[in-house]
Amino acid sequence: MTTIGPVQQIVAAIRAEMGARVPAGAANRRAGASASSANTAVRKRSAGLLAERVRALDPLDPERGRKAFRIFLESVLLAELGEELINDPAFYTMVDQVQRTMESSPEIAAAMTTAVARLLEPTRPG
């Protein structure tokens, strides 16, 4: 799997946005944990779940791109902050706020558009 520049730009923007919202200790603990080999398996599983959730979106839904990006955003934030937040309603409020902030920046919104196009690409047989 190749990385795409806009995704790296988006992840950097997410980290910057999170810096204002998350205590430094929590972000640093997750950053250290993400280097472990055990976390690699979690990331692979998360990537598979991300693709599965995006494929499940209705192709005719006019909000499909925005929903696909939200799924991506949730997965990045959970990977950074800890999967245990999946059950915290405040997490989803934060996701809403981060997504709105990102959409309000023309530069990040352009990168989001590119990332959404990649997220919605048909899967190729492996």
N, CA, C and O atoms as a printed pandas DataFrame, in Angstrom:
     atom_number atom_name residue_name chain_id  residue_number  x_coord  y_coord  z_coord
0              1         N          MET        A               1    0.841   -1.165    0.000
1              2        CA          MET        A               1    0.000    0.000    0.000
2              3         C          MET        A               1    0.892    1.237    0.000
3              4         O          MET        A               1    1.825    1.332    0.798
4              5         N          THR        A               2    0.608    2.187   -0.896
5              6        CA          THR        A               2    1.396    3.404   -0.942
6              7         C          THR        A               2    0.721    4.477   -0.108
7              8         O          THR        A               2   -0.497    4.476    0.068
8              9         N          THR        A               3    1.535    5.394    0.402
9             10        CA          THR        A               3    0.962    6.491    1.165
10            11         C          THR        A               3    0.663    7.629    0.203
11            12         O          THR        A               3    1.294    7.745   -0.848
12            13         N          ILE        A               4   -0.285    8.453    0.559
13            14        CA          ILE        A               4   -0.597    9.590   -0.282
14            15         C          ILE        A               4   -0.289   10.854    0.497
15            16         O          ILE        A               4   -0.576   10.949    1.690
16            17         N          GLY        A               5    0.295   11.817   -0.186
17            18        CA          GLY        A               5    0.694   13.067    0.433
18            19         C          GLY        A               5   -0.420   13.758    1.188
19            20         O          GLY        A               5   -0.210   14.179    2.325
20            21         N          PRO        A               6   -1.618   13.893    0.589
21            22        CA          PRO        A               6   -2.692   14.570    1.302
22            23         C          PRO        A               6   -3.050   13.898    2.626
23            24         O          PRO        A               6   -3.429   14.581    3.578
24            25         N          VAL        A               7   -2.938   12.589    2.702
25            26        CA          VAL        A               7   -3.252   11.903    3.954
26            27         C          VAL        A               7   -2.253   12.312    5.025
27            28         O          VAL        A               7   -2.633   12.564    6.168
28            29         N          GLN        A               8   -0.982   12.378    4.661
29            30        CA          GLN        A               8    0.032   12.803    5.626
30            31         C          GLN        A               8   -0.239   14.238    6.073
31            32         O          GLN        A               8   -0.075   14.567    7.248
32            33         N          GLN        A               9   -0.650   15.085    5.140
33            34        CA          GLN        A               9   -0.982   16.466    5.477
34            35         C          GLN        A               9   -2.185   16.510    6.415
35            36         O          GLN        A               9   -2.212   17.296    7.362
36            37         N          ILE        A              10   -3.161   15.679    6.153
37            38        CA          ILE        A              10   -4.362   15.632    6.986
38            39         C          ILE        A              10   -4.033   15.125    8.381
39            40         O          ILE        A              10   -4.504   15.679    9.375
40            41         N          VAL        A              11   -3.228   14.075    8.458
41            42        CA          VAL        A              11   -2.850   13.539    9.770
42            43         C          VAL        A              11   -2.095   14.603   10.563
43            44         O          VAL        A              11   -2.296   14.735   11.770
44            45         N          ALA        A              12   -1.237   15.356    9.899
45            46        CA          ALA        A              12   -0.528   16.443   10.593
46            47         C          ALA        A              12   -1.516   17.486   11.100
47            48         O          ALA        A              12   -1.369   17.995   12.211
48            49         N          ALA        A              13   -2.523   17.805   10.289
49            50        CA          ALA        A              13   -3.541   18.766   10.718
50            51         C          ALA        A              13   -4.348   18.215   11.887
51            52         O          ALA        A              13   -4.690   18.947   12.816
52            53         N          ILE        A              14   -4.649   16.919   11.833
53            54        CA          ILE        A              14   -5.395   16.288   12.933
54            55         C          ILE        A              14   -4.571   16.375   14.214
55            56         O          ILE        A              14   -5.095   16.727   15.271
56            57         N          ARG        A              15   -3.296   16.056   14.120
57            58        CA          ARG        A              15   -2.437   16.120   15.305
58            59         C          ARG        A              15   -2.379   17.544   15.862
59            60         O          ARG        A              15   -2.413   17.742   17.077
60            61         N          ALA        A              16   -2.292   18.526   14.974
61            62        CA          ALA        A              16   -2.250   19.915   15.427
62            63         C          ALA        A              16   -3.554   20.287   16.123
63            64         O          ALA        A              16   -3.546   20.936   17.169
64            65         N          GLU        A              17   -4.675   19.873   15.535
65            66        CA          GLU        A              17   -5.979   20.166   16.128
66            67         C          GLU        A              17   -6.128   19.453   17.470
67            68         O          GLU        A              17   -6.671   20.017   18.420
68            69         N          MET        A              18   -5.647   18.218   17.544
69            70        CA          MET        A              18   -5.746   17.457   18.786
70            71         C          MET        A              18   -4.893   18.075   19.872
71            72         O          MET        A              18   -5.239   17.993   21.051
72            73         N          GLY        A              19   -3.787   18.692   19.500
73            74        CA          GLY        A              19   -2.897   19.286   20.486
74            75         C          GLY        A              19   -3.612   20.281   21.383
75            76         O          GLY        A              19   -3.260   20.440   22.552
76            77         N          ALA        A              20   -4.608   20.944   20.836
77            78        CA          ALA        A              20   -5.361   21.917   21.618
78            79         C          ALA        A              20   -6.462   21.264   22.447
79            80         O          ALA        A              20   -7.017   21.901   23.343
80            81         N          ARG        A              21   -6.781   20.018   22.165
81            82        CA          ARG        A              21   -7.920   19.367   22.799
82            83         C          ARG        A              21   -7.558   18.240   23.752
83            84         O          ARG        A              21   -8.345   17.906   24.638
84            85         N          VAL        A              22   -6.379   17.648   23.584
85            86        CA          VAL        A              22   -6.010   16.452   24.337
86            87         C          VAL        A              22   -4.843   16.760   25.262
87            88         O          VAL        A              22   -3.883   17.408   24.843
88            89         N          PRO        A              23   -4.903   16.312   26.509
89            90        CA          PRO        A              23   -3.770   16.514   27.410
90            91         C          PRO        A              23   -2.499   15.924   26.807
91            92         O          PRO        A              23   -2.533   14.852   26.203
92            93         N          ALA        A              24   -1.389   16.618   26.972
93            94        CA          ALA        A              24   -0.121   16.201   26.366
94            95         C          ALA        A              24    0.271   14.786   26.763
95            96         O          ALA        A              24    0.799   14.047   25.931
96            97         N          GLY        A              25    0.037   14.396   27.975
97            98        CA          GLY        A              25    0.402   13.053   28.426
98            99         C          GLY        A              25   -0.292   11.967   27.634
99           100         O          GLY        A              25    0.327   10.961   27.287
100          101         N          ALA        A              26   -1.571   12.154   27.340
101          102        CA          ALA        A              26   -2.329   11.150   26.586
102          103         C          ALA        A              26   -1.792   11.024   25.176
103          104         O          ALA        A              26   -1.623    9.910   24.678
104          105         N          ALA        A              27   -1.520   12.141   24.523
105          106        CA          ALA        A              27   -0.992   12.095   23.163
106          107         C          ALA        A              27    0.393   11.453   23.148
107          108         O          ALA        A              27    0.696   10.656   22.260
108          109         N          ASN        A              28    1.227   11.791   24.116
109          110        CA          ASN        A              28    2.569   11.211   24.164
110          111         C          ASN        A              28    2.534    9.717   24.435
111          112         O          ASN        A              28    3.325    8.974   23.854
112          113         N          ARG        A              29    1.640    9.255   25.301
113          114        CA          ARG        A              29    1.526    7.808   25.560
114          115         C          ARG        A              29    1.136    7.078   24.285
115          116         O          ARG        A              29    1.690    6.021   23.986
116          117         N          ARG        A              30    0.182    7.630   23.523
117          118        CA          ARG        A              30   -0.245    6.984   22.287
118          119         C          ARG        A              30    0.869    7.013   21.260
119          120         O          ARG        A              30    1.060    6.035   20.537
120          121         N          ALA        A              31    1.612    8.113   21.176
121          122        CA          ALA        A              31    2.706    8.207   20.202
122          123         C          ALA        A              31    3.748    7.136   20.487
123          124         O          ALA        A              31    4.260    6.516   19.555
124          125         N          GLY        A              32    4.070    6.907   21.749
125          126        CA          GLY        A              32    5.027    5.864   22.104
126          127         C          GLY        A              32    4.486    4.488   21.800
127          128         O          GLY        A              32    5.224    3.623   21.329
128          129         N          ALA        A              33    3.219    4.270   22.058
129          130        CA          ALA        A              33    2.608    2.962   21.813
130          131         C          ALA        A              33    2.535    2.652   20.330
131          132         O          ALA        A              33    2.614    1.487   19.940
132          133         N          SER        A              34    2.383    3.682   19.490
133          134        CA          SER        A              34    2.221    3.417   18.065
134          135         C          SER        A              34    3.492    2.859   17.439
135          136         O          SER        A              34    3.444    2.354   16.317
136          137         N          ALA        A              35    4.619    2.933   18.125
137          138        CA          ALA        A              35    5.862    2.384   17.597
138          139         C          ALA        A              35    5.981    0.886   17.843
139          140         O          ALA        A              35    6.849    0.241   17.256
140          141         N          SER        A              36    5.147    0.325   18.681
141          142        CA          SER        A              36    5.282   -1.085   19.026
142          143         C          SER        A              36    4.790   -1.997   17.909
143          144         O          SER        A              36    3.932   -1.618   17.111
144          145         N          SER        A              37    5.344   -3.200   17.868
145          146        CA          SER        A              37    4.933   -4.156   16.844
146          147         C          SER        A              37    3.521   -4.664   17.100
147          148         O          SER        A              37    2.817   -5.027   16.158
148          149         N          ALA        A              38    3.099   -4.696   18.347
149          150        CA          ALA        A              38    1.726   -5.116   18.646
150          151         C          ALA        A              38    0.737   -4.139   18.030
151          152         O          ALA        A              38   -0.332   -4.540   17.571
152          153         N          ASN        A              39    1.083   -2.885   18.019
153          154        CA          ASN        A              39    0.193   -1.878   17.450
154          155         C          ASN        A              39    0.123   -1.993   15.929
155          156         O          ASN        A              39   -0.855   -1.548   15.327
156          157         N          THR        A              40    1.138   -2.580   15.295
157          158        CA          THR        A              40    1.109   -2.777   13.851
158          159         C          THR        A              40   -0.061   -3.668   13.452
159          160         O          THR        A              40   -0.740   -3.395   12.462
160          161         N          ALA        A              41   -0.298   -4.717   14.206
161          162        CA          ALA        A              41   -1.426   -5.611   13.927
162          163         C          ALA        A              41   -2.747   -4.877   14.094
163          164         O          ALA        A              41   -3.683   -5.085   13.322
164          165         N          VAL        A              42   -2.821   -4.022   15.100
165          166        CA          VAL        A              42   -4.038   -3.236   15.322
166          167         C          VAL        A              42   -4.269   -2.310   14.141
167          168         O          VAL        A              42   -5.401   -2.161   13.681
168          169         N          ARG        A              43   -3.203   -1.685   13.645
169          170        CA          ARG        A              43   -3.345   -0.776   12.505
170          171         C          ARG        A              43   -3.813   -1.510   11.261
171          172         O          ARG        A              43   -4.648   -0.994   10.517
172          173         N          LYS        A              44   -3.287   -2.708   11.023
173          174        CA          LYS        A              44   -3.720   -3.487    9.859
174          175         C          LYS        A              44   -5.198   -3.838    9.983
175          176         O          LYS        A              44   -5.947   -3.740    9.012
176          177         N          ARG        A              45   -5.613   -4.245   11.175
177          178        CA          ARG        A              45   -7.017   -4.566   11.404
178          179         C          ARG        A              45   -7.875   -3.311   11.218
179          180         O          ARG        A              45   -8.955   -3.373   10.631
180          181         N          SER        A              46   -7.389   -2.181   11.718
181          182        CA          SER        A              46   -8.113   -0.928   11.591
182          183         C          SER        A              46   -8.248   -0.514   10.129
183          184         O          SER        A              46   -9.298   -0.021    9.716
184          185         N          ALA        A              47   -7.181   -0.713    9.342
185          186        CA          ALA        A              47   -7.238   -0.370    7.923
186          187         C          ALA        A              47   -8.278   -1.228    7.211
187          188         O          ALA        A              47   -9.020   -0.737    6.360
188          189         N          GLY        A              48   -8.328   -2.507    7.563
189          190        CA          GLY        A              48   -9.334   -3.392    6.967
190          191         C          GLY        A              48  -10.743   -2.975    7.352
191          192         O          GLY        A              48  -11.651   -2.991    6.521
192          193         N          LEU        A              49  -10.922   -2.604    8.608
193          194        CA          LEU        A              49  -12.223   -2.142    9.073
194          195         C          LEU        A              49  -12.598   -0.830    8.409
195          196         O          LEU        A              49  -13.755   -0.627    8.044
196          197         N          LEU        A              50  -11.633    0.060    8.250
197          198        CA          LEU        A              50  -11.861    1.334    7.565
198          199         C          LEU        A              50  -12.370    1.077    6.151
199          200         O          LEU        A              50  -13.382    1.647    5.742
200          201         N          ALA        A              51  -11.680    0.229    5.410
201          202        CA          ALA        A              51  -12.087   -0.077    4.035
202          203         C          ALA        A              51  -13.475   -0.712    4.003
203          204         O          ALA        A              51  -14.293   -0.386    3.142
204          205         N          GLU        A              52  -13.733   -1.604    4.928
205          206        CA          GLU        A              52  -15.035   -2.269    4.994
206          207         C          GLU        A              52  -16.156   -1.262    5.273
207          208         O          GLU        A              52  -17.210   -1.305    4.638
208          209         N          ARG        A              53  -15.922   -0.366    6.218
209          210        CA          ARG        A              53  -16.943    0.646    6.558
210          211         C          ARG        A              53  -17.185    1.596    5.389
211          212         O          ARG        A              53  -18.326    1.985    5.141
212          213         N          VAL        A              54  -16.130    1.975    4.668
213          214        CA          VAL        A              54  -16.292    2.871    3.515
214          215         C          VAL        A              54  -17.057    2.153    2.408
215          216         O          VAL        A              54  -17.936    2.746    1.782
216          217         N          ARG        A              55  -16.737    0.889    2.159
217          218        CA          ARG        A              55  -17.458    0.125    1.124
218          219         C          ARG        A              55  -18.932   -0.010    1.453
219          220         O          ARG        A              55  -19.759   -0.111    0.546
220          221         N          ALA        A              56  -19.275   -0.013    2.726
221          222        CA          ALA        A              56  -20.668   -0.183    3.145
222          223         C          ALA        A              56  -21.512    1.080    2.931
223          224         O          ALA        A              56  -22.739    1.025    3.019
224          225         N          LEU        A              57  -20.871    2.197    2.653
225          226        CA          LEU        A              57  -21.622    3.433    2.426
226          227         C          LEU        A              57  -22.414    3.333    1.121
227          228         O          LEU        A              57  -21.933    2.772    0.137
228          229         N          ASP        A              58  -23.610    3.870    1.123
229          230        CA          ASP        A              58  -24.469    3.870   -0.054
230          231         C          ASP        A              58  -23.826    4.690   -1.169
231          232         O          ASP        A              58  -23.580    5.882   -0.986
232          233         N          PRO        A              59  -23.549    4.077   -2.322
233          234        CA          PRO        A              59  -22.901    4.801   -3.422
234          235         C          PRO        A              59  -23.725    5.992   -3.925
235          236         O          PRO        A              59  -23.173    6.896   -4.552
236          237         N          LEU        A              60  -25.018    6.005   -3.664
237          238        CA          LEU        A              60  -25.868    7.099   -4.121
238          239         C          LEU        A              60  -26.045    8.198   -3.073
239          240         O          LEU        A              60  -26.691    9.211   -3.342
240          241         N          ASP        A              61  -25.487    8.008   -1.904
241          242        CA          ASP        A              61  -25.613    8.992   -0.828
242          243         C          ASP        A              61  -24.814   10.246   -1.196
243          244         O          ASP        A              61  -23.605   10.162   -1.413
244          245         N          PRO        A              62  -25.472   11.407   -1.267
245          246        CA          PRO        A              62  -24.738   12.625   -1.616
246          247         C          PRO        A              62  -23.698   13.025   -0.554
247          248         O          PRO        A              62  -22.798   13.813   -0.843
248          249         N          GLU        A              63  -23.814   12.497    0.650
249          250        CA          GLU        A              63  -22.861   12.776    1.726
250          251         C          GLU        A              63  -21.797   11.681    1.848
251          252         O          GLU        A              63  -21.052   11.639    2.827
252          253         N          ARG        A              64  -21.734   10.810    0.865
253          254        CA          ARG        A              64  -20.827    9.658    0.939
254          255         C          ARG        A              64  -19.370   10.056    1.172
255          256         O          ARG        A              64  -18.692    9.454    2.005
256          257         N          GLY        A              65  -18.887   11.053    0.453
257          258        CA          GLY        A              65  -17.505   11.493    0.608
258          259         C          GLY        A              65  -17.232   12.024    2.003
259          260         O          GLY        A              65  -16.209   11.700    2.607
260          261         N          ARG        A              66  -18.141   12.837    2.517
261          262        CA          ARG        A              66  -17.979   13.390    3.869
262          263         C          ARG        A              66  -18.017   12.268    4.909
263          264         O          ARG        A              66  -17.241   12.277    5.864
264          265         N          LYS        A              67  -18.916   11.308    4.720
265          266        CA          LYS        A              67  -19.009   10.184    5.653
266          267         C          LYS        A              67  -17.763    9.317    5.580
267          268         O          LYS        A              67  -17.276    8.837    6.604
268          269         N          ALA        A              68  -17.244    9.113    4.369
269          270        CA          ALA        A              68  -16.017    8.319    4.218
270          271         C          ALA        A              68  -14.855    9.001    4.937
271          272         O          ALA        A              68  -14.057    8.342    5.603
272          273         N          PHE        A              69  -14.764   10.319    4.799
273          274        CA          PHE        A              69  -13.690   11.021    5.486
274          275         C          PHE        A              69  -13.860   10.935    6.994
275          276         O          PHE        A              69  -12.878   10.797    7.723
276          277         N          ARG        A              70  -15.093   11.017    7.465
277          278        CA          ARG        A              70  -15.334   10.915    8.909
278          279         C          ARG        A              70  -14.876    9.548    9.429
279          280         O          ARG        A              70  -14.284    9.460   10.505
280          281         N          ILE        A              71  -15.147    8.499    8.676
281          282        CA          ILE        A              71  -14.698    7.158    9.068
282          283         C          ILE        A              71  -13.171    7.146    9.167
283          284         O          ILE        A              71  -12.608    6.612   10.123
284          285         N          PHE        A              72  -12.510    7.738    8.172
285          286        CA          PHE        A              72  -11.047    7.830    8.186
286          287         C          PHE        A              72  -10.574    8.632    9.400
287          288         O          PHE        A              72   -9.650    8.222   10.102
288          289         N          LEU        A              73  -11.216    9.777    9.640
289          290        CA          LEU        A              73  -10.844   10.644   10.753
290          291         C          LEU        A              73  -11.000    9.919   12.088
291          292         O          LEU        A              73  -10.124   10.002   12.949
292          293         N          GLU        A              74  -12.107    9.213   12.256
293          294        CA          GLU        A              74  -12.318    8.435   13.482
294          295         C          GLU        A              74  -11.198    7.420   13.676
295          296         O          GLU        A              74  -10.691    7.256   14.786
296          297         N          SER        A              75  -10.812    6.742   12.604
297          298        CA          SER        A              75   -9.782    5.705   12.731
298          299         C          SER        A              75   -8.429    6.307   13.095
299          300         O          SER        A              75   -7.682    5.727   13.883
300          301         N          VAL        A              76   -8.109    7.470   12.524
301          302        CA          VAL        A              76   -6.840    8.120   12.855
302          303         C          VAL        A              76   -6.839    8.566   14.318
303          304         O          VAL        A              76   -5.868    8.350   15.042
304          305         N          LEU        A              77   -7.936    9.189   14.741
305          306        CA          LEU        A              77   -8.004    9.670   16.118
306          307         C          LEU        A              77   -7.984    8.518   17.120
307          308         O          LEU        A              77   -7.348    8.625   18.168
308          309         N          LEU        A              78   -8.666    7.431   16.814
309          310        CA          LEU        A              78   -8.636    6.269   17.710
310          311         C          LEU        A              78   -7.233    5.668   17.783
311          312         O          LEU        A              78   -6.785    5.249   18.850
312          313         N          ALA        A              79   -6.544    5.630   16.641
313          314        CA          ALA        A              79   -5.172    5.107   16.638
314          315         C          ALA        A              79   -4.247    6.002   17.452
315          316         O          ALA        A              79   -3.346    5.508   18.129
316          317         N          GLU        A              80   -4.461    7.306   17.393
317          318        CA          GLU        A              80   -3.610    8.252   18.113
318          319         C          GLU        A              80   -3.928    8.304   19.601
319          320         O          GLU        A              80   -3.024    8.399   20.431
320          321         N          LEU        A              81   -5.206    8.243   19.933
321          322        CA          LEU        A              81   -5.623    8.495   21.318
322          323         C          LEU        A              81   -5.983    7.240   22.102
323          324         O          LEU        A              81   -6.039    7.267   23.331
324          325         N          GLY        A              82   -6.226    6.151   21.400
325          326        CA          GLY        A              82   -6.573    4.906   22.079
326          327         C          GLY        A              82   -7.956    4.422   21.680
327          328         O          GLY        A              82   -8.927    5.179   21.687
328          329         N          GLU        A              83   -8.020    3.153   21.335
329          330        CA          GLU        A              83   -9.276    2.571   20.866
330          331         C          GLU        A              83  -10.365    2.550   21.924
331          332         O          GLU        A              83  -11.543    2.419   21.594
332          333         N          GLU        A              84   -9.990    2.677   23.196
333          334        CA          GLU        A              84  -11.003    2.670   24.252
334          335         C          GLU        A              84  -11.958    3.855   24.144
335          336         O          GLU        A              84  -13.043    3.829   24.726
336          337         N          LEU        A              85  -11.570    4.882   23.413
337          338        CA          LEU        A              85  -12.450    6.056   23.249
338          339         C          LEU        A              85  -13.657    5.774   22.362
339          340         O          LEU        A              85  -14.583    6.582   22.296
340          341         N          ILE        A              86  -13.650    4.639   21.686
341          342        CA          ILE        A              86  -14.754    4.310   20.789
342          343         C          ILE        A              86  -16.097    4.311   21.508
343          344         O          ILE        A              86  -17.131    4.530   20.877
344          345         N          ASN        A              87  -16.100    4.071   22.815
345          346        CA          ASN        A              87  -17.341    4.033   23.594
346          347         C          ASN        A              87  -17.643    5.342   24.324
347          348         O          ASN        A              87  -18.602    5.410   25.094
348          349         N          ASP        A              88  -16.847    6.366   24.094
349          350        CA          ASP        A              88  -17.017    7.637   24.778
350          351         C          ASP        A              88  -17.769    8.619   23.873
351          352         O          ASP        A              88  -17.254    9.004   22.823
352          353         N          PRO        A              89  -18.984    9.029   24.270
353          354        CA          PRO        A              89  -19.755    9.972   23.432
354          355         C          PRO        A              89  -18.996   11.280   23.172
355          356         O          PRO        A              89  -19.177   11.894   22.121
356          357         N          ALA        A              90  -18.163   11.706   24.101
357          358        CA          ALA        A              90  -17.401   12.945   23.906
358          359         C          ALA        A              90  -16.412   12.803   22.744
359          360         O          ALA        A              90  -16.058   13.793   22.103
360          361         N          PHE        A              91  -15.973   11.584   22.478
361          362        CA          PHE        A              91  -15.064   11.350   21.353
362          363         C          PHE        A              91  -15.726   11.776   20.049
363          364         O          PHE        A              91  -15.088   12.424   19.219
364          365         N          TYR        A              92  -16.981   11.428   19.858
365          366        CA          TYR        A              92  -17.675   11.733   18.613
366          367         C          TYR        A              92  -17.966   13.229   18.483
367          368         O          TYR        A              92  -18.029   13.757   17.373
368          369         N          THR        A              93  -18.142   13.904   19.607
369          370        CA          THR        A              93  -18.280   15.358   19.591
370          371         C          THR        A              93  -16.966   15.975   19.127
371          372         O          THR        A              93  -16.961   16.912   18.329
372          373         N          MET        A              94  -15.850   15.444   19.632
373          374        CA          MET        A              94  -14.542   15.931   19.218
374          375         C          MET        A              94  -14.321   15.681   17.727
375          376         O          MET        A              94  -13.797   16.549   17.030
376          377         N          VAL        A              95  -14.716   14.501   17.226
377          378        CA          VAL        A              95  -14.564   14.190   15.806
378          379         C          VAL        A              95  -15.328   15.219   14.972
379          380         O          VAL        A              95  -14.810   15.716   13.972
380          381         N          ASP        A              96  -16.561   15.539   15.383
381          382        CA          ASP        A              96  -17.353   16.559   14.673
382          383         C          ASP        A              96  -16.602   17.884   14.624
383          384         O          ASP        A              96  -16.508   18.514   13.571
384          385         N          GLN        A              97  -16.073   18.299   15.760
385          386        CA          GLN        A              97  -15.375   19.584   15.841
386          387         C          GLN        A              97  -14.113   19.592   14.984
387          388         O          GLN        A              97  -13.840   20.568   14.285
388          389         N          VAL        A              98  -13.354   18.520   15.038
389          390        CA          VAL        A              98  -12.124   18.433   14.247
390          391         C          VAL        A              98  -12.472   18.460   12.760
391          392         O          VAL        A              98  -11.819   19.163   11.989
392          393         N          GLN        A              99  -13.488   17.707   12.349
393          394        CA          GLN        A              99  -13.847   17.670   10.936
394          395         C          GLN        A              99  -14.315   19.054   10.461
395          396         O          GLN        A              99  -13.924   19.496    9.381
396          397         N          ARG        A             100  -15.133   19.730   11.244
397          398        CA          ARG        A             100  -15.588   21.074   10.857
398          399         C          ARG        A             100  -14.406   22.042   10.749
399          400         O          ARG        A             100  -14.344   22.849    9.822
400          401         N          THR        A             101  -13.477   21.958   11.695
401          402        CA          THR        A             101  -12.299   22.823   11.657
402          403         C          THR        A             101  -11.481   22.560   10.397
403          404         O          THR        A             101  -11.031   23.496    9.735
404          405         N          MET        A             102  -11.292   21.296   10.072
405          406        CA          MET        A             102  -10.516   20.937    8.886
406          407         C          MET        A             102  -11.220   21.402    7.614
407          408         O          MET        A             102  -10.571   21.891    6.690
408          409         N          GLU        A             103  -12.530   21.254    7.561
409          410        CA          GLU        A             103  -13.289   21.664    6.381
410          411         C          GLU        A             103  -13.252   23.182    6.184
411          412         O          GLU        A             103  -13.411   23.667    5.064
412          413         N          SER        A             104  -13.043   23.925    7.264
413          414        CA          SER        A             104  -13.029   25.386    7.160
414          415         C          SER        A             104  -11.695   25.924    6.634
415          416         O          SER        A             104  -11.602   27.104    6.294
416          417         N          SER        A             105  -10.676   25.088    6.563
417          418        CA          SER        A             105   -9.381   25.500    6.028
418          419         C          SER        A             105   -9.303   25.111    4.550
419          420         O          SER        A             105   -9.343   23.924    4.227
420          421         N          PRO        A             106   -9.192   26.097    3.643
421          422        CA          PRO        A             106   -9.151   25.757    2.210
422          423         C          PRO        A             106   -8.047   24.770    1.849
423          424         O          PRO        A             106   -8.256   23.875    1.029
424          425         N          GLU        A             107   -6.872   24.929    2.457
425          426        CA          GLU        A             107   -5.750   24.037    2.148
426          427         C          GLU        A             107   -6.038   22.606    2.596
427          428         O          GLU        A             107   -5.808   21.658    1.846
428          429         N          ILE        A             108   -6.537   22.455    3.811
429          430        CA          ILE        A             108   -6.839   21.123    4.327
430          431         C          ILE        A             108   -8.053   20.541    3.609
431          432         O          ILE        A             108   -8.093   19.343    3.329
432          433         N          ALA        A             109   -9.042   21.380    3.310
433          434        CA          ALA        A             109  -10.228   20.894    2.585
434          435         C          ALA        A             109   -9.829   20.325    1.227
435          436         O          ALA        A             109  -10.393   19.323    0.785
436          437         N          ALA        A             110   -8.868   20.952    0.565
437          438        CA          ALA        A             110   -8.387   20.431   -0.723
438          439         C          ALA        A             110   -7.722   19.065   -0.538
439          440         O          ALA        A             110   -7.936   18.153   -1.336
440          441         N          ALA        A             111   -6.926   18.932    0.506
441          442        CA          ALA        A             111   -6.288   17.643    0.787
442          443         C          ALA        A             111   -7.339   16.602    1.139
443          444         O          ALA        A             111   -7.208   15.435    0.771
444          445         N          MET        A             112   -8.381   17.020    1.851
445          446        CA          MET        A             112   -9.465   16.100    2.204
446          447         C          MET        A             112  -10.147   15.584    0.940
447          448         O          MET        A             112  -10.473   14.401    0.852
448          449         N          THR        A             113  -10.362   16.454   -0.030
449          450        CA          THR        A             113  -10.997   16.060   -1.285
450          451         C          THR        A             113  -10.181   14.983   -1.993
451          452         O          THR        A             113  -10.727   14.006   -2.505
452          453         N          THR        A             114   -8.868   15.178   -2.012
453          454        CA          THR        A             114   -7.983   14.176   -2.629
454          455         C          THR        A             114   -8.037   12.863   -1.856
455          456         O          THR        A             114   -8.105   11.786   -2.449
456          457         N          ALA        A             115   -8.005   12.959   -0.537
457          458        CA          ALA        A             115   -8.056   11.752    0.297
458          459         C          ALA        A             115   -9.377   11.015    0.110
459          460         O          ALA        A             115   -9.399    9.786    0.040
460          461         N          VAL        A             116  -10.478   11.760    0.028
461          462        CA          VAL        A             116  -11.793   11.137   -0.176
462          463         C          VAL        A             116  -11.816   10.393   -1.511
463          464         O          VAL        A             116  -12.343    9.284   -1.597
464          465         N          ALA        A             117  -11.251   10.997   -2.538
465          466        CA          ALA        A             117  -11.202   10.323   -3.848
466          467         C          ALA        A             117  -10.469    8.992   -3.731
467          468         O          ALA        A             117  -10.889    7.999   -4.324
468          469         N          ARG        A             118   -9.381    8.965   -2.974
469          470        CA          ARG        A             118   -8.639    7.711   -2.779
470          471         C          ARG        A             118   -9.440    6.713   -1.940
471          472         O          ARG        A             118   -9.446    5.515   -2.222
472          473         N          LEU        A             119  -10.118    7.225   -0.903
473          474        CA          LEU        A             119  -10.925    6.345   -0.058
474          475         C          LEU        A             119  -12.052    5.686   -0.846
475          476         O          LEU        A             119  -12.425    4.544   -0.576
476          477         N          LEU        A             120  -12.588    6.410   -1.815
477          478        CA          LEU        A             120  -13.748    5.913   -2.563
478          479         C          LEU        A             120  -13.368    5.178   -3.853
479          480         O          LEU        A             120  -14.243    4.724   -4.590
480          481         N          GLU        A             121  -12.062    5.060   -4.125
481          482        CA          GLU        A             121  -11.645    4.301   -5.296
482          483         C          GLU        A             121  -12.127    2.867   -5.178
483          484         O          GLU        A             121  -12.103    2.286   -4.093
484          485         N          PRO        A             122  -12.566    2.294   -6.290
485          486        CA          PRO        A             122  -12.953    0.875   -6.220
486          487         C          PRO        A             122  -11.738    0.031   -5.849
487          488         O          PRO        A             122  -10.620    0.309   -6.283
488          489         N          THR        A             123  -11.966   -0.986   -5.053
489          490        CA          THR        A             123  -10.859   -1.873   -4.674
490          491         C          THR        A             123  -10.482   -2.729   -5.858
491          492         O          THR        A             123  -11.324   -3.171   -6.640
492          493         N          ARG        A             124   -9.188   -2.946   -5.960
493          494        CA          ARG        A             124   -8.668   -3.786   -7.048
494          495         C          ARG        A             124   -8.464   -5.200   -6.523
495          496         O          ARG        A             124   -8.070   -5.391   -5.372
496          497         N          PRO        A             125   -8.732   -6.184   -7.363
497          498        CA          PRO        A             125   -8.471   -7.554   -6.905
498          499         C          PRO        A             125   -6.995   -7.723   -6.592
499          500         O          PRO        A             125   -6.130   -7.282   -7.349
500          501         N          GLY        A             126   -6.716   -8.370   -5.457
501          502        CA          GLY        A             126   -5.318   -8.525   -5.036
502          503         C          GLY        A             126   -4.778   -9.759   -5.519
503          504         O          GLY        A             126   -3.612  -10.064   -5.265
